[in-house]
């Protein structure tokens, strides 16, 4: 595992972690199946003489796949929560977009009015502008 504890830092770390997980899974399955010794029936712990039934104290080890299943469930729960957040954000953005569209629609007449007012000001200013011939005596 990496020094920071946040996961693999490079592909080699990831490959090493995956290899270790596969080895743990294989070891757990081999132990649950009774070992890989030839001639030993499945369900027999390694080192138990053939024909000896497993005792009541024999408990199958926790499978690494179960741990991976829990981790996968946590990832899926996290993804579901993030998707819910995105959906909420989409709803908020749609509402904001509607408000902006309403504001834009309501400001369009003011733009036309402002342009008309500017043309009236120009016309009035031109009408009242003094002659540019110079001062009269």
PEZIHU-V381253 format. One record per pair of residues at least 6 apart in sequence whose ideal C-beta (glycine too) atoms are under 8 Angstrom apart, sorted by sequence separation. I is the first residue (numbers start at 0). J is the second residue. If there is no record, write none. Layout:
# PEZIHU-V381253
I & J
I & J
This chain:
# PEZIHU-V381253
1 & 7
7 & 13
29 & 35
33 & 39
39 & 45
43 & 49
47 & 53
0 & 7
1 & 8
33 & 40
7 & 15
33 & 41
39 & 47
43 & 51
7 & 16
32 & 41
33 & 42
34 & 43
36 & 45
40 & 49
44 & 53
32 & 42
33 & 43
34 & 44
39 & 49
43 & 53
1 & 12
33 & 44
34 & 45
38 & 49
42 & 53
0 & 12
33 & 45
34 & 46
44 & 57
30 & 44
30 & 45
0 & 16
31 & 59
30 & 59
31 & 60
30 & 60
31 & 62
27 & 60
27 & 61
28 & 62
27 & 62
27 & 63
27 & 64
24 & 62
24 & 63
23 & 63
24 & 64
20 & 63
20 & 67
